[in-house]
Every structure is written in C-alpha cells, then in structure tokens.
Amino acid sequence: MSKNEIKLMSYEEASDYFSKRDIAILPIGSIEQHGPANPLGTDSIIAEALAKEASRRTGTLCLPLIPVGISFHHINFPGTLSVSERALEQYTLDLISSLARWGVRKVLIINGHGGNLPTLQILSRRAREDLGVYVYIYQWWNSPKLEDLFDSEERGHAAAAETSLIMYLCPEAVNTQKLRDESLSREEINAVRFVYTDEISRSGIMGRQSSASAYRGRELFEKILEDLIEVIEKIRG
C-alpha cells in the first residue's frame, strides 16, 4: 500500500516521492471555541481530514497538521490557544524551506481557520520571493459547493455547515444537546476595529447551528473533496 503521509515514510520512500513530484499538502487549523457543543479542535480536525483524504485519493504528499493558529479574537473563551502572526509565519516558512531543499515547488495549504489567512497570504509572498515556492491556500468554506447545501445563516462560525462536518468526522466529540442558534450583535458604524468574539456572540456561535447533522456533514465533506481534488489536479498540471 502506498504511503502518502510523510510521517509514515522512510527517507528512501520520501526520496522516491520527491524524484517524481514537486507538490505537498499542508493542513493548518486552530484550537479555539466553537460553541458549547463542538470541540476546541474543530478547525484542526476538519483541515486534517480533508488533507489526508485528498492525499490518499490523489497520491499527493501530506505533511503533519499545524494544530494551533491565530485565535486571539476567541481568547476569552476557556481552552482557546493562539500563537502570534510572526510565529505562525516563520514556522510555516521554515517547513516550506525544508521541502524546497528536496525539490518541492508547490505547497497547498488547507487552512481550517479564517483567522490564519492574512498571515498565510504574507508567507505565500515570502515563499515565492525567497524560496521560489508557490503556496496555494484552500479554504473549504469558499467552495462553490457549500452554497448548494447550506444557506447563509448556516455558514457562519460554528454554525450548521461546520458543525455538520465535525458531527460526521468526530461524532463522539459533539454534544448535540447543546446545539443552538445565535444572531450576532454588531455595531452600526462604517469603520472596522478589532473585536473579541464574546463581544458579538455570547455562545461563540455565529448563525444557525441547530440544523446540523452528520448526514449533511458527510454530503458536504464529499462535495468539498470533489472541489479540492480538482484544485490539486490543476496545481499539479
């Protein structure tokens, strides 16, 4: 059986892969609140599951998950962990530098947490300029397939779409008795400032969560994978 996760390979198997392909998948998540019902590792669980399955189906090298991201806005909820933008940027860039040594020129980051995106965009530029590596960033909630299955109220943070995925992938970690819906409290002002999540949502949920189900999660997971595999095939060329 072919191995696709680098942590399971010997250096000879890794060398064989690098002699044939110049692409790798890197999942990045977060450890942060997702409401009373969902596990703190929701983003990491989803990102890693997508990365591993896409890797298996396409034969693309999968790197170990980076589990903690930039989650300062959720920090007032117990258990939330965060690193600085500089720490995530440099750590990820160091990993990519190691890959570049062995001929990798394309890295697909599967980002499970929106708060990571600004930093990942910066490191994408640095990787291109300093290492000659193209970094692509894939976020499942931007998949065009999502709107076909969940309405706008179900697509927010910890709402039905995300909760359905985690109910499918890790049902034992979800307390379905605590599913709830919550509307956001927003300032009516045409300006932007940093906001802590608990200032706009008491539970940490942003939208309708109660319509989530494992069945819907399975359907969504497969639709996202279809989209993700298409992206990988285009990147590979």
C-alpha positions in Angstrom: 0.0 0.0 0.0 1.4 3.4 -1.0 2.2 5.8 1.9 1.2 9.4 1.4 1.8 10.9 4.9 5.4 12.0 5.3 5.5 10.9 8.9 4.9 7.3 7.9 7.6 7.3 5.2 11.2 6.2 5.4 13.7 8.6 3.9 14.1 6.3 0.9 10.3 6.4 0.3 10.4 10.2 0.7 13.3 10.4 -1.8 11.3 8.3 -4.3 8.3 10.7 -3.9 10.4 13.8 -4.4 12.0 12.3 -7.5 8.6 12.2 -9.1 6.5 15.1 -7.7 7.1 18.6 -6.6 3.9 19.2 -4.6 2.9 18.8 -1.0 -0.3 19.3 1.1 -0.1 21.1 4.5 -3.1 21.3 6.8 -3.3 24.1 9.3 -6.0 24.5 11.9 -6.7 26.1 15.3 -7.6 25.3 18.8 -10.4 27.6 19.7 -14.0 27.8 20.8 -16.8 26.5 18.5 -19.7 27.0 20.9 -20.8 24.8 23.8 -21.5 21.7 21.6 -18.3 21.4 19.5 -14.7 20.5 20.3 -12.0 23.2 20.5 -10.1 21.3 17.8 -12.9 21.6 15.2 -10.8 23.5 12.6 -7.8 21.2 13.0 -9.9 18.1 12.8 -11.6 19.2 9.5 -8.4 20.5 7.9 -6.5 17.3 8.7 -9.3 15.0 7.5 -9.6 16.9 4.2 -5.8 16.8 3.7 -5.4 13.1 4.5 -8.3 12.0 2.3 -7.3 14.3 -0.6 -3.7 13.0 -0.2 -5.0 9.4 -0.3 -7.1 9.9 -3.4 -4.5 11.8 -5.4 -1.3 10.3 -4.2 0.0 13.7 -3.0 2.4 14.0 -0.1 0.6 15.1 3.1 2.6 16.9 5.9 1.7 16.8 9.6 -1.0 19.2 10.8 -0.1 22.5 12.3 -2.7 22.4 15.0 -2.6 25.9 16.6 -3.2 29.1 14.7 -4.1 32.8 15.3 -7.1 32.9 17.5 -6.7 36.0 19.7 -10.3 37.1 18.9 -11.6 33.9 20.7 -9.1 34.1 23.6 -11.8 35.0 26.2 -13.3 31.5 25.8 -11.6 28.9 28.0 -9.3 26.5 26.2 -8.6 28.7 23.2 -4.9 28.7 22.2 -3.2 31.1 20.0 0.2 31.9 18.5 1.4 35.2 17.1 1.3 36.1 13.5 5.1 36.1 13.4 5.3 32.7 15.0 2.9 31.0 12.5 4.5 32.8 9.5 8.1 31.8 10.4 7.3 28.2 11.5 5.4 27.5 8.3 8.0 29.2 6.1 10.7 27.1 7.8 8.8 23.9 6.9 8.4 25.0 3.3 12.1 25.8 3.2 12.9 22.2 4.2 10.6 21.0 1.4 12.3 23.3 -1.1 15.6 21.6 -0.4 14.1 18.4 -1.8 12.6 19.9 -4.9 9.1 20.8 -3.7 7.9 23.9 -5.7 4.2 23.8 -4.9 2.6 23.7 -1.4 -1.2 23.6 -1.0 -2.2 24.8 2.5 -5.5 23.5 3.6 -6.5 26.2 6.0 -9.2 25.3 8.5 -9.3 28.7 10.3 -10.1 32.1 8.7 -8.0 34.0 11.3 -4.9 32.4 9.8 -5.5 33.8 6.3 -3.8 37.2 6.4 -0.6 35.7 7.8 -0.7 32.8 5.2 -1.0 35.4 2.4 2.1 37.2 3.6 4.1 33.9 3.9 2.9 33.0 0.4 4.6 36.0 -1.0 7.8 35.4 1.0 7.9 31.7 -0.1 7.7 32.8 -3.7 10.3 35.6 -3.3 12.8 33.8 -1.0 12.4 30.2 -2.0 10.8 30.0 -5.4 7.9 28.0 -4.0 4.3 28.7 -5.0 2.0 28.5 -1.9 -1.7 28.0 -2.6 -4.3 28.4 0.2 -7.5 26.4 0.1 -10.4 27.1 2.5 -13.3 24.7 2.5 -15.9 27.4 3.2 -15.1 29.1 -0.1 -16.0 26.1 -2.0 -18.9 26.8 -4.5 -20.4 23.5 -3.4 -21.2 24.9 0.0 -24.0 27.3 -1.0 -25.8 24.4 -2.7 -26.2 22.6 0.7 -26.4 25.4 3.4 -28.0 28.8 3.5 -26.2 31.9 4.7 -27.3 31.6 8.3 -25.8 28.1 8.4 -22.4 29.1 7.0 -21.1 31.2 9.9 -18.5 30.3 12.6 -19.6 27.1 14.4 -22.9 27.2 12.5 -24.6 24.2 10.8 -22.1 23.6 8.0 -19.1 23.5 10.2 -20.9 21.6 12.9 -22.2 19.0 10.4 -18.7 18.3 9.3 -17.5 17.7 12.8 -20.5 15.6 13.6 -19.6 13.4 10.6 -15.8 13.3 11.3 -15.8 13.1 15.1 -19.3 12.4 16.4 -18.1 11.4 19.8 -16.8 15.0 20.4 -20.1 16.8 19.8 -22.7 17.3 22.5 -25.8 17.5 20.4 -28.0 18.5 23.4 -26.1 21.9 23.4 -26.7 22.8 19.7 -28.2 26.3 19.5 -28.7 29.3 17.2 -27.3 32.8 17.8 -27.5 36.1 16.0 -24.6 38.5 16.1 -24.6 41.8 17.9 -23.0 44.3 15.6 -22.0 48.0 15.8 -23.8 50.2 13.2 -20.7 52.1 12.1 -18.9 52.3 8.8 -15.5 51.5 10.2 -13.5 48.5 11.3 -11.9 47.6 14.7 -10.6 44.5 16.4 -13.5 42.7 18.1 -13.4 39.8 20.6 -15.9 37.1 19.7 -17.6 37.3 23.1 -18.5 41.0 22.4 -20.7 39.9 19.5 -21.8 36.4 20.4 -22.4 35.1 24.0 -22.0 31.4 23.0 -19.3 31.9 20.3 -21.7 30.7 17.6 -22.4 32.9 14.6 -25.6 31.8 13.0 -27.9 28.8 12.9 -26.4 25.6 14.4 -29.4 23.5 15.3 -30.0 22.3 11.7 -26.7 20.4 11.7 -26.5 16.7 11.2 -23.9 14.0 10.5 -25.7 13.1 7.3 -25.4 16.7 6.0 -21.7 16.7 7.1 -20.9 13.6 5.1 -22.5 15.1 2.0 -20.7 18.3 2.4 -17.3 16.5 3.1 -17.6 14.7 -0.2 -18.6 17.8 -2.1 -15.6 19.7 -0.7 -13.3 16.8 -1.6 -14.5 16.9 -5.2 -13.6 20.6 -5.3 -10.3 20.1 -3.5 -9.2 17.3 -5.8 -9.9 19.4 -8.8 -7.7 22.2 -7.3 -4.9 19.7 -6.7 -5.1 18.4 -10.2 -4.9 21.9 -11.6 -1.9 22.8 -9.4 -0.1 19.6 -10.4 -0.6 20.4 -14.1 
